[in-house]
Amino acid sequence: MERNELYPVFLKVNNLKVLIVGGGNVAEEKLTFLLKSSPNARVEMISPIYREATVKLAKNHGVKMFKGKYRRSFLKGKHIVVATTDVPKVNEKVYADCRKRAILVNVADNPPYCDFYMGGIVTKGNVKVAISTNGKSPTTAKRLRQFFEDVIPENIDDLVKNLNEYRKTIKGDFEEKVETLNEFTKGLVNKKDSNEN
């Protein structure tokens, strides 16, 4: 049976430098989701042309935009690159250049040329859930995102903050604290009794 072996991480993209290569619909989509999740992300873009809505979004978030064709020199100091052009040769060059420099790269809609995928994300205050379909079905990730947005209660952030305050008051070593919190929170996830009809 095939298995998703991706390792999920939550990146502090306000501390990292991100480059988006391209300025069309896909670039706008990637920028929108990145800034929705991380409004203070440090992003630069390079493209010969940009959509009007992309320019507006970029200006609202301090995204640096350069007009022109992609050059290797744009990779200097970057940690993450997303290639979104509709020219496969350009995207493949971006990928190859990034791989030589150990820069994480995602070529949109081209899984073999991706070190990572940008999955579905649900955010409610301090709680964030990321969803991956291993690059196989973005539509499924979207539907799962909608499902989790509906089922995760709006007040989950209050619960997280209260538990954080409670955690600070617990005495004992790490294991004792974990055991106390596990006992205290076990009612959050109600599993159905297997004997129920």
N, C-alpha and C positions, 0 to 999 in steps of 0.2 A: 504494500500500500504506500502511495506517495505521501510525503510528509513535509510540512512547512518547517524548514530548518533555519529560518531567519531569526536573528537575535534582536529583540526589540530594545531600543534605547530612547531616552528623551534628551535631546540635545539642547543646550543653552545657546541658541543661535544668535542671541544678543552679544555673546562672547566670541563668536566665530564669524568668519567672512564668507559670504555666499555670493556666487556669481551665477546669473541666469543668462544663458546665451540664446538670443532670439527675442522677438518682440511681438509675435502674433498671438493668436487665440490661446495656444497651449502655454506660452510664456505668461500670459495674463492669468490663466487658470492656476498655474503653479505659484505665481506671486500672490494671488488672492488667498489661496489656502495657507501658504506660508505665513502671511501677515495676519490672517485671521487667528491662527494658532499662536503666533509669536509677533505681536505688533511692533516690537523693538528690534526685530532681526536686522542684522547688518548686511544689506543686499546691494549688489551692483548689477547692472544689466548692460549688455552690449548687443546692438542690432542695427542694421542699416535703416530700419523703419520700426515705428511703434504704433500700436493702436491708441486712439485718443483716450479710451478708458484706462489703459495701462499707464499712460503718462499722468493722468489725474491721480490714480491710486499711488503711483510711485512718489509723486510730489507730496501727497498727504502723509507719507511714512518716511520721508527723507532718503528714499532709494536713489542712489547715483545712477544716472543713465548716460551711456556713451553711444554716440551714433557712429556706425561704421561696421566693418567686417571683423569677425573674430580673429584675434591673433594670440599666439601663445603667451605673450607678455601680460595679457589680462589675468592669467592664472597666478601671477606673483602675489604671495601672501594669502591666497584663498585656501579655505579648508574644505568647502563643499561646492560642487558645480552641477548645475542642471542645464542640459542641452535640450532645446525645444524647437530648433529650426526645422523647416520642411525640406532641408537639403541633407540627405543621408551622409554624404561625404564630409560635410562640415561636422555633423554630430559625431561621426566616427573619429574624426581628427581630434575633436574635443576629448572624447573618451581616451584615445591613445595618449594624448598629451597629459591628461590627468593621471593615468596609470603610471606613466614614467616618473611622475612627481609625488606619488602616493597621496593624491587628492581624491577624496570620495566623489564619485560622479554618478549621475542618473541621466540616461538618455531617454527622454519621454517616449513611452509606448514602444520600447525596445529592450525587453528584459535581459537579453544576453549582454547588453552594454550598460548594466546597472550594478553598482555596488550596494545600492539601497533602493527601496521603493517608498513613495510618499502615499501612505495608506489613508484610510478613513479615520477621522478624529472626532471624538465627542469631548467637549469641555464644559464642565460645570464648576466654576470657581477653581479650587485647588485640585479638583478631580479631573483627570484626563485619561481617556481610554483610546488606545490606538488599535486599528483593525487592519489585518493583512490577509489577503487571499493568495499570497505568494506570487503576486503579479499576474494571476490568472484571470481575475474577474473584478475589475474596478466597480462594476454595477452591483455585484454582491456586497462589496465593502460599503458602498453607498447605502444600500438597503439595511445592512446591519447597523450602520451609523444612525440611521433614522430610528431603528428599533431601540437602540440604547438611549438615544435622546429622549424617547418616550418613557422608558422604564426606569431610568435613573432619576430619583426624585430631585426636585428643584432645590430642596433644603439640604442636599448632601454636603454642601460646603460648610454649613453650620455644624453638622455632625463631625466633620473632619477637624474643624477648629476646636470644638469642644473636647474631642478625644485627644488632641494635641495638648491642650491645657491639663487634662486629666493625667496624661502620660507624665507630665512634669512633676506631678505630686506623688507618683508611685515610688515606693522605697524598694531597695534590693538591687541585685545585680541584673545584668541584661536579660538572662534567661527568666528570672522571676518577673521582670517587667513584661516580657513577651507573654508569659503564661497568664498574667493578670489581664492584659489587654485582650488576649484571645478569649478568655472566659467572659469578659465584659461585653465583647462584640459578637459572640457566637449567634446571638439572636438576630443579627442583621441579615443573615442568609438563612432563610427558612427552607430546609429541604423537605420535600414531601415524604411522608412515611411510605415505604415501599408496600406496606400492607393496605394502604388506602385504596378504595375502588373509585 
